[in-house]
Amino acid sequence: MLGAEVPVKVVSEMLGHASSTITLAVYARVPPGMAEEAGAALSAILLG
């Protein structure tokens, strides 16, 4: 669900976790290509 951009708070509540920190610690991974996409988005914002 996190990979599908469902908000972490929603995922956390659906899984019954006490906090979003637990959800992120267990399930959050950076899929291939995501870091590059984030870098490109940041560059576009900063450099126009």
mmJSON file of the N, C-alpha and C atoms, coordinates in Angstrom:
{"data_MODEL":{"atom_site":{
"group_PDB":["ATOM","ATOM","ATOM","ATOM","ATOM","ATOM","ATOM","ATOM","ATOM","ATOM","ATOM","ATOM","ATOM","ATOM","ATOM","ATOM","ATOM","ATOM","ATOM","ATOM","ATOM","ATOM","ATOM","ATOM","ATOM","ATOM","ATOM","ATOM","ATOM","ATOM","ATOM","ATOM","ATOM","ATOM","ATOM","ATOM","ATOM","ATOM","ATOM","ATOM","ATOM","ATOM","ATOM","ATOM","ATOM","ATOM","ATOM","ATOM","ATOM","ATOM","ATOM","ATOM","ATOM","ATOM","ATOM","ATOM","ATOM","ATOM","ATOM","ATOM","ATOM","ATOM","ATOM","ATOM","ATOM","ATOM","ATOM","ATOM","ATOM","ATOM","ATOM","ATOM","ATOM","ATOM","ATOM","ATOM","ATOM","ATOM","ATOM","ATOM","ATOM","ATOM","ATOM","ATOM","ATOM","ATOM","ATOM","ATOM","ATOM","ATOM","ATOM","ATOM","ATOM","ATOM","ATOM","ATOM","ATOM","ATOM","ATOM","ATOM","ATOM","ATOM","ATOM","ATOM","ATOM","ATOM","ATOM","ATOM","ATOM","ATOM","ATOM","ATOM","ATOM","ATOM","ATOM","ATOM","ATOM","ATOM","ATOM","ATOM","ATOM","ATOM","ATOM","ATOM","ATOM","ATOM","ATOM","ATOM","ATOM","ATOM","ATOM","ATOM","ATOM","ATOM","ATOM","ATOM","ATOM","ATOM","ATOM","ATOM","ATOM","ATOM","ATOM","ATOM"],
"id":[1,2,3,4,5,6,7,8,9,10,11,12,13,14,15,16,17,18,19,20,21,22,23,24,25,26,27,28,29,30,31,32,33,34,35,36,37,38,39,40,41,42,43,44,45,46,47,48,49,50,51,52,53,54,55,56,57,58,59,60,61,62,63,64,65,66,67,68,69,70,71,72,73,74,75,76,77,78,79,80,81,82,83,84,85,86,87,88,89,90,91,92,93,94,95,96,97,98,99,100,101,102,103,104,105,106,107,108,109,110,111,112,113,114,115,116,117,118,119,120,121,122,123,124,125,126,127,128,129,130,131,132,133,134,135,136,137,138,139,140,141,142,143,144],
"type_symbol":["N","C","C","N","C","C","N","C","C","N","C","C","N","C","C","N","C","C","N","C","C","N","C","C","N","C","C","N","C","C","N","C","C","N","C","C","N","C","C","N","C","C","N","C","C","N","C","C","N","C","C","N","C","C","N","C","C","N","C","C","N","C","C","N","C","C","N","C","C","N","C","C","N","C","C","N","C","C","N","C","C","N","C","C","N","C","C","N","C","C","N","C","C","N","C","C","N","C","C","N","C","C","N","C","C","N","C","C","N","C","C","N","C","C","N","C","C","N","C","C","N","C","C","N","C","C","N","C","C","N","C","C","N","C","C","N","C","C","N","C","C","N","C","C"],
"label_atom_id":["N","CA","C","N","CA","C","N","CA","C","N","CA","C","N","CA","C","N","CA","C","N","CA","C","N","CA","C","N","CA","C","N","CA","C","N","CA","C","N","CA","C","N","CA","C","N","CA","C","N","CA","C","N","CA","C","N","CA","C","N","CA","C","N","CA","C","N","CA","C","N","CA","C","N","CA","C","N","CA","C","N","CA","C","N","CA","C","N","CA","C","N","CA","C","N","CA","C","N","CA","C","N","CA","C","N","CA","C","N","CA","C","N","CA","C","N","CA","C","N","CA","C","N","CA","C","N","CA","C","N","CA","C","N","CA","C","N","CA","C","N","CA","C","N","CA","C","N","CA","C","N","CA","C","N","CA","C","N","CA","C","N","CA","C","N","CA","C"],
"label_alt_id":[null,null,null,null,null,null,null,null,null,null,null,null,null,null,null,null,null,null,null,null,null,null,null,null,null,null,null,null,null,null,null,null,null,null,null,null,null,null,null,null,null,null,null,null,null,null,null,null,null,null,null,null,null,null,null,null,null,null,null,null,null,null,null,null,null,null,null,null,null,null,null,null,null,null,null,null,null,null,null,null,null,null,null,null,null,null,null,null,null,null,null,null,null,null,null,null,null,null,null,null,null,null,null,null,null,null,null,null,null,null,null,null,null,null,null,null,null,null,null,null,null,null,null,null,null,null,null,null,null,null,null,null,null,null,null,null,null,null,null,null,null,null,null,null],
"label_comp_id":["MET","MET","MET","LEU","LEU","LEU","GLY","GLY","GLY","ALA","ALA","ALA","GLU","GLU","GLU","VAL","VAL","VAL","PRO","PRO","PRO","VAL","VAL","VAL","LYS","LYS","LYS","VAL","VAL","VAL","VAL","VAL","VAL","SER","SER","SER","GLU","GLU","GLU","MET","MET","MET","LEU","LEU","LEU","GLY","GLY","GLY","HIS","HIS","HIS","ALA","ALA","ALA","SER","SER","SER","SER","SER","SER","THR","THR","THR","ILE","ILE","ILE","THR","THR","THR","LEU","LEU","LEU","ALA","ALA","ALA","VAL","VAL","VAL","TYR","TYR","TYR","ALA","ALA","ALA","ARG","ARG","ARG","VAL","VAL","VAL","PRO","PRO","PRO","PRO","PRO","PRO","GLY","GLY","GLY","MET","MET","MET","ALA","ALA","ALA","GLU","GLU","GLU","GLU","GLU","GLU","ALA","ALA","ALA","GLY","GLY","GLY","ALA","ALA","ALA","ALA","ALA","ALA","LEU","LEU","LEU","SER","SER","SER","ALA","ALA","ALA","ILE","ILE","ILE","LEU","LEU","LEU","LEU","LEU","LEU","GLY","GLY","GLY"],
"label_asym_id":["A","A","A","A","A","A","A","A","A","A","A","A","A","A","A","A","A","A","A","A","A","A","A","A","A","A","A","A","A","A","A","A","A","A","A","A","A","A","A","A","A","A","A","A","A","A","A","A","A","A","A","A","A","A","A","A","A","A","A","A","A","A","A","A","A","A","A","A","A","A","A","A","A","A","A","A","A","A","A","A","A","A","A","A","A","A","A","A","A","A","A","A","A","A","A","A","A","A","A","A","A","A","A","A","A","A","A","A","A","A","A","A","A","A","A","A","A","A","A","A","A","A","A","A","A","A","A","A","A","A","A","A","A","A","A","A","A","A","A","A","A","A","A","A"],
"label_entity_id":["1","1","1","1","1","1","1","1","1","1","1","1","1","1","1","1","1","1","1","1","1","1","1","1","1","1","1","1","1","1","1","1","1","1","1","1","1","1","1","1","1","1","1","1","1","1","1","1","1","1","1","1","1","1","1","1","1","1","1","1","1","1","1","1","1","1","1","1","1","1","1","1","1","1","1","1","1","1","1","1","1","1","1","1","1","1","1","1","1","1","1","1","1","1","1","1","1","1","1","1","1","1","1","1","1","1","1","1","1","1","1","1","1","1","1","1","1","1","1","1","1","1","1","1","1","1","1","1","1","1","1","1","1","1","1","1","1","1","1","1","1","1","1","1"],
"label_seq_id":[1,1,1,2,2,2,3,3,3,4,4,4,5,5,5,6,6,6,7,7,7,8,8,8,9,9,9,10,10,10,11,11,11,12,12,12,13,13,13,14,14,14,15,15,15,16,16,16,17,17,17,18,18,18,19,19,19,20,20,20,21,21,21,22,22,22,23,23,23,24,24,24,25,25,25,26,26,26,27,27,27,28,28,28,29,29,29,30,30,30,31,31,31,32,32,32,33,33,33,34,34,34,35,35,35,36,36,36,37,37,37,38,38,38,39,39,39,40,40,40,41,41,41,42,42,42,43,43,43,44,44,44,45,45,45,46,46,46,47,47,47,48,48,48],
"pdbx_PDB_ins_code":[null,null,null,null,null,null,null,null,null,null,null,null,null,null,null,null,null,null,null,null,null,null,null,null,null,null,null,null,null,null,null,null,null,null,null,null,null,null,null,null,null,null,null,null,null,null,null,null,null,null,null,null,null,null,null,null,null,null,null,null,null,null,null,null,null,null,null,null,null,null,null,null,null,null,null,null,null,null,null,null,null,null,null,null,null,null,null,null,null,null,null,null,null,null,null,null,null,null,null,null,null,null,null,null,null,null,null,null,null,null,null,null,null,null,null,null,null,null,null,null,null,null,null,null,null,null,null,null,null,null,null,null,null,null,null,null,null,null,null,null,null,null,null,null],
"Cartn_x":[0.829,0.0,0.868,1.978,2.856,3.398,3.713,4.19,3.142,1.886,0.779,0.398,1.235,1.075,-0.139,-0.565,-1.584,-0.886,-1.478,-0.829,-0.453,0.737,1.248,0.314,-0.332,-1.269,-2.42,-2.92,-4.016,-3.537,-2.368,-1.814,-1.61,-1.049,-0.787,-2.069,-3.109,-4.39,-5.002,-4.908,-5.462,-4.762,-3.46,-2.687,-2.757,-3.345,-3.482,-2.21,-1.307,-0.063,-0.331,0.446,0.289,0.738,1.668,2.134,2.599,2.663,3.15,4.631,5.35,6.776,6.987,6.131,6.24,6.017,4.988,4.682,5.859,6.423,7.545,8.777,9.04,10.217,10.139,8.939,8.778,8.605,7.838,7.416,7.998,8.513,8.975,10.309,10.34,11.548,11.574,12.751,12.865,12.959,11.875,11.892,12.882,13.37,14.28,13.662,14.428,13.97,13.353,12.898,12.23,13.189,14.414,15.387,15.695,15.818,16.081,14.912,13.692,12.506,12.442,12.757,12.748,13.805,14.991,16.048,15.66,15.031,14.579,13.523,12.605,11.564,12.184,13.155,13.826,14.578,15.273,15.998,15.047,13.9,12.929,12.424,12.216,11.74,12.815,14.038,15.112,15.625,15.673,16.269,15.251,14.007,12.938,12.853],
"Cartn_y":[-1.197,0.0,1.254,1.198,2.367,2.645,1.587,1.742,2.322,2.168,2.723,4.114,4.682,6.037,6.215,5.127,5.247,5.906,6.93,7.606,6.633,6.82,5.911,5.825,6.885,6.871,5.912,5.903,4.997,3.55,3.271,1.914,1.476,2.35,2.048,1.679,2.45,2.172,0.876,0.609,-0.618,-1.855,-1.748,-2.87,-2.974,-1.96,-1.984,-1.631,-0.932,-0.525,0.632,0.671,1.722,3.077,3.069,4.331,4.115,5.201,5.151,4.782,5.065,4.738,3.233,2.452,0.994,0.565,1.108,0.767,1.089,2.27,2.669,1.82,1.504,0.704,-0.693,-1.244,-2.621,-2.693,-1.783,-1.939,-0.953,0.16,1.171,0.759,0.742,0.48,1.476,1.756,2.631,1.738,1.672,0.838,1.371,0.508,0.961,2.107,3.123,4.264,5.381,5.097,6.124,7.238,6.888,7.912,8.836,8.26,9.081,10.013,9.498,10.327,11.469,11.175,12.214,13.269,12.836,13.777,14.667,14.079,14.858,15.876,15.47,16.394,17.541,17.235,18.273,19.224,18.695,19.53,20.458,19.922,20.741,21.885,21.591,22.635,23.7,23.256,24.2,24.956,24.271,24.877,25.36,25.016,25.472,24.731],
"Cartn_z":[0.0,0.0,0.0,0.738,0.757,-0.637,-1.384,-2.753,-3.675,-3.313,-4.088,-3.598,-2.724,-2.199,-1.294,-0.657,0.387,1.573,2.18,3.306,4.422,4.976,5.99,7.198,7.55,8.687,8.42,7.202,6.831,6.915,6.356,6.393,7.839,8.643,10.041,10.782,10.571,11.232,10.734,9.43,8.864,9.429,9.68,10.203,11.727,12.371,13.818,14.567,13.91,14.565,15.52,16.6,17.6,17.069,16.11,15.533,14.103,13.367,11.995,11.934,13.012,13.072,12.917,13.543,13.43,11.988,11.368,9.982,9.077,9.237,8.392,8.65,9.9,10.231,9.632,9.572,9.096,7.581,7.013,5.623,4.619,5.066,4.111,3.496,2.2,1.432,0.28,-0.217,-1.378,-2.611,-3.388,-4.579,-5.62,-6.499,-7.553,-8.345,-8.567,-9.349,-8.533,-7.318,-6.53,-6.126,-5.763,-5.368,-6.543,-7.728,-8.915,-9.218,-9.077,-9.31,-8.3,-7.046,-6.024,-6.315,-6.746,-7.097,-8.27,-9.271,-10.421,-10.012,-9.139,-8.667,-7.888,-7.026,-6.256,-7.176,-8.158,-9.12,-9.863,-10.273,-10.986,-10.117,-8.838,-7.914,-7.706,-7.483,-7.17,-8.386,-9.521,-10.702,-11.718,-11.508,-12.39,-13.626],
"occupancy":[1.0,1.0,1.0,1.0,1.0,1.0,1.0,1.0,1.0,1.0,1.0,1.0,1.0,1.0,1.0,1.0,1.0,1.0,1.0,1.0,1.0,1.0,1.0,1.0,1.0,1.0,1.0,1.0,1.0,1.0,1.0,1.0,1.0,1.0,1.0,1.0,1.0,1.0,1.0,1.0,1.0,1.0,1.0,1.0,1.0,1.0,1.0,1.0,1.0,1.0,1.0,1.0,1.0,1.0,1.0,1.0,1.0,1.0,1.0,1.0,1.0,1.0,1.0,1.0,1.0,1.0,1.0,1.0,1.0,1.0,1.0,1.0,1.0,1.0,1.0,1.0,1.0,1.0,1.0,1.0,1.0,1.0,1.0,1.0,1.0,1.0,1.0,1.0,1.0,1.0,1.0,1.0,1.0,1.0,1.0,1.0,1.0,1.0,1.0,1.0,1.0,1.0,1.0,1.0,1.0,1.0,1.0,1.0,1.0,1.0,1.0,1.0,1.0,1.0,1.0,1.0,1.0,1.0,1.0,1.0,1.0,1.0,1.0,1.0,1.0,1.0,1.0,1.0,1.0,1.0,1.0,1.0,1.0,1.0,1.0,1.0,1.0,1.0,1.0,1.0,1.0,1.0,1.0,1.0],
"B_iso_or_equiv":[0.0,0.0,0.0,0.0,0.0,0.0,0.0,0.0,0.0,0.0,0.0,0.0,0.0,0.0,0.0,0.0,0.0,0.0,0.0,0.0,0.0,0.0,0.0,0.0,0.0,0.0,0.0,0.0,0.0,0.0,0.0,0.0,0.0,0.0,0.0,0.0,0.0,0.0,0.0,0.0,0.0,0.0,0.0,0.0,0.0,0.0,0.0,0.0,0.0,0.0,0.0,0.0,0.0,0.0,0.0,0.0,0.0,0.0,0.0,0.0,0.0,0.0,0.0,0.0,0.0,0.0,0.0,0.0,0.0,0.0,0.0,0.0,0.0,0.0,0.0,0.0,0.0,0.0,0.0,0.0,0.0,0.0,0.0,0.0,0.0,0.0,0.0,0.0,0.0,0.0,0.0,0.0,0.0,0.0,0.0,0.0,0.0,0.0,0.0,0.0,0.0,0.0,0.0,0.0,0.0,0.0,0.0,0.0,0.0,0.0,0.0,0.0,0.0,0.0,0.0,0.0,0.0,0.0,0.0,0.0,0.0,0.0,0.0,0.0,0.0,0.0,0.0,0.0,0.0,0.0,0.0,0.0,0.0,0.0,0.0,0.0,0.0,0.0,0.0,0.0,0.0,0.0,0.0,0.0],
"pdbx_formal_charge":[null,null,null,null,null,null,null,null,null,null,null,null,null,null,null,null,null,null,null,null,null,null,null,null,null,null,null,null,null,null,null,null,null,null,null,null,null,null,null,null,null,null,null,null,null,null,null,null,null,null,null,null,null,null,null,null,null,null,null,null,null,null,null,null,null,null,null,null,null,null,null,null,null,null,null,null,null,null,null,null,null,null,null,null,null,null,null,null,null,null,null,null,null,null,null,null,null,null,null,null,null,null,null,null,null,null,null,null,null,null,null,null,null,null,null,null,null,null,null,null,null,null,null,null,null,null,null,null,null,null,null,null,null,null,null,null,null,null,null,null,null,null,null,null],
"auth_seq_id":[1,1,1,2,2,2,3,3,3,4,4,4,5,5,5,6,6,6,7,7,7,8,8,8,9,9,9,10,10,10,11,11,11,12,12,12,13,13,13,14,14,14,15,15,15,16,16,16,17,17,17,18,18,18,19,19,19,20,20,20,21,21,21,22,22,22,23,23,23,24,24,24,25,25,25,26,26,26,27,27,27,28,28,28,29,29,29,30,30,30,31,31,31,32,32,32,33,33,33,34,34,34,35,35,35,36,36,36,37,37,37,38,38,38,39,39,39,40,40,40,41,41,41,42,42,42,43,43,43,44,44,44,45,45,45,46,46,46,47,47,47,48,48,48],
"auth_comp_id":["MET","MET","MET","LEU","LEU","LEU","GLY","GLY","GLY","ALA","ALA","ALA","GLU","GLU","GLU","VAL","VAL","VAL","PRO","PRO","PRO","VAL","VAL","VAL","LYS","LYS","LYS","VAL","VAL","VAL","VAL","VAL","VAL","SER","SER","SER","GLU","GLU","GLU","MET","MET","MET","LEU","LEU","LEU","GLY","GLY","GLY","HIS","HIS","HIS","ALA","ALA","ALA","SER","SER","SER","SER","SER","SER","THR","THR","THR","ILE","ILE","ILE","THR","THR","THR","LEU","LEU","LEU","ALA","ALA","ALA","VAL","VAL","VAL","TYR","TYR","TYR","ALA","ALA","ALA","ARG","ARG","ARG","VAL","VAL","VAL","PRO","PRO","PRO","PRO","PRO","PRO","GLY","GLY","GLY","MET","MET","MET","ALA","ALA","ALA","GLU","GLU","GLU","GLU","GLU","GLU","ALA","ALA","ALA","GLY","GLY","GLY","ALA","ALA","ALA","ALA","ALA","ALA","LEU","LEU","LEU","SER","SER","SER","ALA","ALA","ALA","ILE","ILE","ILE","LEU","LEU","LEU","LEU","LEU","LEU","GLY","GLY","GLY"],
"auth_asym_id":["A","A","A","A","A","A","A","A","A","A","A","A","A","A","A","A","A","A","A","A","A","A","A","A","A","A","A","A","A","A","A","A","A","A","A","A","A","A","A","A","A","A","A","A","A","A","A","A","A","A","A","A","A","A","A","A","A","A","A","A","A","A","A","A","A","A","A","A","A","A","A","A","A","A","A","A","A","A","A","A","A","A","A","A","A","A","A","A","A","A","A","A","A","A","A","A","A","A","A","A","A","A","A","A","A","A","A","A","A","A","A","A","A","A","A","A","A","A","A","A","A","A","A","A","A","A","A","A","A","A","A","A","A","A","A","A","A","A","A","A","A","A","A","A"],
"auth_atom_id":["N","CA","C","N","CA","C","N","CA","C","N","CA","C","N","CA","C","N","CA","C","N","CA","C","N","CA","C","N","CA","C","N","CA","C","N","CA","C","N","CA","C","N","CA","C","N","CA","C","N","CA","C","N","CA","C","N","CA","C","N","CA","C","N","CA","C","N","CA","C","N","CA","C","N","CA","C","N","CA","C","N","CA","C","N","CA","C","N","CA","C","N","CA","C","N","CA","C","N","CA","C","N","CA","C","N","CA","C","N","CA","C","N","CA","C","N","CA","C","N","CA","C","N","CA","C","N","CA","C","N","CA","C","N","CA","C","N","CA","C","N","CA","C","N","CA","C","N","CA","C","N","CA","C","N","CA","C","N","CA","C","N","CA","C","N","CA","C"],
"pdbx_PDB_model_num":[1,1,1,1,1,1,1,1,1,1,1,1,1,1,1,1,1,1,1,1,1,1,1,1,1,1,1,1,1,1,1,1,1,1,1,1,1,1,1,1,1,1,1,1,1,1,1,1,1,1,1,1,1,1,1,1,1,1,1,1,1,1,1,1,1,1,1,1,1,1,1,1,1,1,1,1,1,1,1,1,1,1,1,1,1,1,1,1,1,1,1,1,1,1,1,1,1,1,1,1,1,1,1,1,1,1,1,1,1,1,1,1,1,1,1,1,1,1,1,1,1,1,1,1,1,1,1,1,1,1,1,1,1,1,1,1,1,1,1,1,1,1,1,1]
}}}
